[in-house]
Each structure stands twice: as C-alpha cells, then as structure tokens.
C-alpha cells in the first residue's frame, strides 16, 4: 500500500505526487520497441517487388472504388519548379509514373491510405485491395507518392526530409487545391494533362503520381536503393499484356485499362 511522505522527500528521489492520497510514483523513462518508418517500408518493398504487381495493386484499388477505367502513364517530361512550397520539392517535378482512375476518394479512403496497413489488406475481406500492405509497392518507384483527389493533394515523405511540413511524427503533408492554385501552382502543373484544369478546386477522379527515383535519390534512400528506369515500365507493360486475361477475370467495375508513355 502506498504511504504518504512529506514534500521535502521528493528532493532526494525521482518521484512525483499522484492522486488524492499523495501516493508517490517514480517518473518513467521512455522505453519500448519501435521501428523507423523507412525500415518498415524497406521490408515491405522486398515483399512487394516492382513489376506487374504494382499495376495489379492500382487496378484492384480502382475496381474496389467502383471506377470504370484505369490509365497508367510513364511521364518523361520535366515541369516548372519555381512556385513550390519549398525548394527541396523540385525533385517532384521530373519524370513520374502516373495512375489515373475516374472515382473520387471517400474520407474513409483518405484515412485508410495513411495507415501503413499493419493488419494486411483492408478489414473488409470481400474487397481485393483498398490500400492494404500491397499499396506500399509504390516505394519501389518513388520516395514521395503523390495523391490528388476531390479537393486536395497529399504527398507522403517517409524520410521527412523534402516535403514542406513533413516530420517523423507526420511523414507527409496535404493541401487544398484552392490553396495550391493561389500560392504554389507549379506543384499542380504535372496533373494538367491528366484531367485537372487550371484553377480547378475539385477533381472528379483520383490521380496517383509517383516521381521516379533516380540514381542520386536511390543512393540516399533508406527505403529502396534501386532507381526506377524506363526499362522497368516496359517490363511491366509486357507482363500486363501477357496476363491481361487473368487481370480482367475478377474485375467488377473496371471495364478498360491502358498503359502508355508521354
């Protein structure tokens, strides 16, 4: 049973008063198992290697969302870099792999995709995708997955070293389209060729943009040390062609998918 001690005793021990009875409890020191986000993602990348699996993940997620189509585009162009939230984010404006579907995220989707997926695929086992562990296959391609849907743009930054506002506690940031058009329009410029109109503050669909990890980024990345090359996309296209029949077989809503390069 706790005993009451006079206040003077607290000077000679690491303790504080707690509760009505004046019980003394020691101050705790931070302790417990933990894991860096980049370490966790590196392990997941090994389980979900690049290739046709990446396309299948986006196809399944689009189908679960009720989309009617999915486009995958290798965009080899470079965009303007002047009007961005910070200078470091200029690395997002180069080559990218883009996935586009015609369904808007729900609030539940928005919350779910921010969960690393500790319990595997979504809790609803009737669904084939919806941002379970397999979504992390995007980190085979990029360190900064970008997501534009409805009225907002979100960017993941597991290293917390590039995106304005990202921290290790909150490894990413999001903005409304309205705010970005008014202050940092260059960040939205790469989406203009995928259905977004200049000044548009609400988008009726979903665009994932994966800025390609080049050799320089790969050397610094704690998630994946391999760059994503055009040859990797060509191999994905070939695999999709070979397995197109199997990919279509279990789809419920997606009726068309296309892969291309610009």
C-alpha positions in Angstrom: 0.0 0.0 0.0 1.2 3.5 -0.9 2.4 5.6 2.0 2.3 9.4 2.3 5.6 11.2 2.5 6.3 14.9 3.3 7.1 17.1 0.2 10.8 17.5 1.3 11.4 13.8 0.5 10.9 14.5 -3.2 14.2 16.2 -3.4 16.1 13.0 -2.8 14.3 10.7 -5.2 12.9 10.9 -8.7 9.2 10.9 -7.8 6.0 12.9 -8.0 2.8 13.1 -6.0 -0.2 11.4 -7.8 -3.8 11.1 -6.6 -5.7 12.3 -3.5 -3.7 10.1 -1.1 -0.4 11.7 -2.1 1.0 8.3 -3.4 4.5 8.6 -4.8 5.1 7.1 -8.2 8.5 7.2 -10.0 8.9 9.1 -13.2 9.2 6.8 -16.2 11.9 6.9 -18.8 10.9 6.4 -22.4 11.2 2.8 -23.3 9.7 0.2 -25.7 10.2 -1.4 -29.1 9.8 0.9 -32.1 10.7 0.9 -35.7 11.6 3.7 -38.1 9.0 4.1 -40.9 11.7 3.8 -43.6 12.9 0.5 -42.1 9.3 -0.9 -42.1 8.8 0.3 -45.7 12.1 -1.3 -46.8 10.9 -4.6 -45.5 7.6 -4.3 -47.3 9.2 -3.3 -50.6 11.1 -6.6 -50.5 7.8 -8.5 -50.2 6.1 -6.5 -53.0 8.7 -6.2 -55.7 8.3 -3.9 -58.7 6.6 -5.3 -61.9 3.1 -6.3 -62.8 2.2 -6.5 -59.1 2.3 -2.7 -58.9 -0.2 -2.4 -61.7 -2.4 -5.1 -60.2 -2.5 -3.1 -56.9 -3.8 0.0 -58.6 -6.2 -2.0 -60.8 -7.7 -3.7 -57.7 -7.9 -0.5 -55.8 -9.7 1.3 -58.7 -12.1 -1.7 -59.1 -12.9 -1.6 -55.4 -13.6 2.1 -55.6 -16.1 1.5 -58.4 -14.0 3.1 -61.1 -14.7 2.2 -64.7 -11.2 2.7 -66.0 -7.5 2.9 -65.1 -4.7 4.5 -67.0 -1.0 4.0 -66.3 1.3 6.6 -67.9 5.0 6.9 -67.8 5.5 10.7 -68.0 9.1 11.6 -69.0 8.7 15.3 -69.0 10.0 17.9 -66.6 7.7 20.5 -65.1 8.3 24.1 -63.7 10.0 24.3 -60.3 9.6 27.9 -59.3 6.4 28.2 -57.4 6.5 25.3 -54.9 6.1 25.1 -51.1 9.9 24.8 -50.7 13.0 24.4 -52.9 13.6 20.8 -51.9 10.3 19.7 -53.5 11.7 20.5 -57.0 12.7 16.8 -57.2 8.9 16.0 -57.6 8.8 17.8 -60.9 10.7 15.4 -63.1 9.8 12.0 -64.6 7.0 10.1 -63.0 4.7 7.1 -63.2 1.1 8.2 -63.1 -2.1 6.1 -62.3 -5.4 7.7 -63.0 -9.0 6.4 -62.4 -12.4 8.1 -62.6 -13.5 7.6 -59.0 -13.1 10.1 -56.1 -11.7 9.1 -52.7 -14.0 8.9 -49.8 -13.0 10.3 -46.4 -12.5 6.7 -45.3 -10.2 6.0 -48.2 -8.2 9.2 -47.4 -7.7 8.0 -43.8 -7.0 4.4 -44.7 -4.3 5.1 -47.2 -2.4 6.9 -44.4 -2.3 3.7 -42.4 0.7 1.6 -43.3 -1.5 -1.5 -43.2 -0.3 -3.4 -40.1 -3.2 -5.9 -40.4 -2.8 -6.6 -44.1 -5.4 -5.8 -46.7 -8.5 -3.8 -45.7 -10.7 -5.2 -42.9 -13.4 -5.9 -45.5 -12.2 -9.2 -46.9 -14.7 -9.0 -49.7 -12.5 -6.3 -51.2 -9.4 -7.2 -53.3 -7.3 -4.1 -52.5 -8.2 -0.8 -50.9 -4.8 0.3 -49.6 -3.6 -2.7 -47.6 0.1 -3.6 -47.4 0.4 -4.0 -51.1 0.0 -0.3 -51.7 3.5 0.1 -50.3 4.8 -1.4 -53.5 4.8 2.2 -54.8 8.0 2.7 -52.9 9.7 0.5 -55.5 9.2 3.5 -57.7 9.4 6.6 -55.5 10.1 8.0 -52.1 7.3 10.6 -52.5 4.0 9.1 -53.6 1.6 11.9 -54.6 -2.2 11.6 -54.4 -4.7 14.1 -56.0 -8.4 13.5 -55.4 -11.5 15.6 -54.8 -10.4 19.0 -53.4 -6.9 18.1 -52.1 -3.3 16.9 -52.9 -1.4 14.7 -50.4 2.3 13.7 -50.6 4.0 11.1 -48.5 7.5 11.7 -47.2 8.7 8.7 -45.1 12.2 10.3 -44.7 10.6 13.6 -43.6 13.3 15.5 -45.4 11.7 17.0 -48.5 8.0 17.8 -48.3 7.1 21.2 -46.6 5.6 20.4 -43.2 6.6 16.8 -43.0 8.0 15.4 -39.8 8.9 12.0 -38.5 5.6 12.1 -36.5 3.6 13.2 -39.5 5.6 12.0 -42.6 3.9 13.9 -45.3 1.6 16.9 -46.0 -1.6 17.8 -47.8 -3.1 20.9 -49.1 -6.4 22.0 -50.7 -6.3 22.6 -54.5 -7.6 26.1 -53.9 -4.6 26.9 -51.7 -2.1 25.5 -54.1 -3.5 27.3 -57.1 -3.3 30.6 -55.2 0.2 30.0 -53.8 2.1 27.1 -55.4 0.6 26.4 -58.8 3.7 24.6 -60.2 3.0 21.7 -57.8 -0.3 21.1 -59.7 1.1 21.6 -63.2 2.1 17.9 -63.7 -1.6 17.0 -63.3 -2.9 19.2 -66.0 -2.5 16.6 -68.7 -4.4 14.0 -66.7 -7.8 15.7 -66.4 -7.2 18.5 -64.0 -8.0 22.0 -65.3 -6.1 25.1 -64.4 -7.7 26.7 -61.4 -10.0 23.7 -60.7 -10.6 23.3 -57.0 -12.4 19.9 -57.1 -11.4 17.0 -59.2 -13.8 14.2 -60.1 -11.4 11.3 -60.0 -8.1 10.2 -58.5 -4.5 10.6 -59.7 -1.5 8.9 -58.2 1.8 10.5 -59.3 5.0 8.6 -58.4 8.1 10.8 -59.1 10.7 8.3 -60.3 13.6 7.5 -58.0 16.7 8.3 -60.0 20.2 7.1 -59.2 21.1 10.0 -57.0 17.9 9.5 -54.9 18.5 5.8 -54.8 21.9 6.3 -53.2 20.3 8.4 -50.4 17.0 6.4 -49.9 16.6 4.3 -46.8 13.6 2.6 -48.4 14.9 1.3 -51.7 18.4 1.6 -53.2 17.3 0.8 -56.8 16.3 3.5 -59.3 13.2 3.1 -61.4 14.1 3.1 -65.1 12.1 3.2 -68.3 13.0 -0.4 -68.8 11.1 -1.3 -65.7 8.0 0.3 -67.1 8.4 -1.6 -70.4 8.7 -4.8 -68.5 5.5 -4.0 -66.6 3.7 -3.4 -69.9 4.9 -6.7 -71.3 3.7 -8.5 -68.2 0.3 -6.8 -68.3 -0.1 -7.9 -71.9 0.8 -11.5 -71.0 -1.6 -11.6 -68.1 -4.4 -9.3 -69.4 -7.0 -12.1 -69.4 -6.3 -13.1 -65.8 -6.4 -9.4 -64.7 -9.8 -8.8 -66.2 -11.3 -12.0 -64.9 -12.1 -10.9 -61.4 -12.9 -7.2 -62.0 -16.4 -5.9 -61.1 -16.4 -2.3 -62.3 -13.3 -1.5 -64.3 -14.0 -2.1 -68.0 -10.9 -0.5 -69.6 -7.3 -0.1 -68.7 -4.5 1.4 -70.7 -0.7 1.8 -70.4 1.1 4.5 -72.3 4.1 6.8 -72.3 4.5 10.5 -73.0 
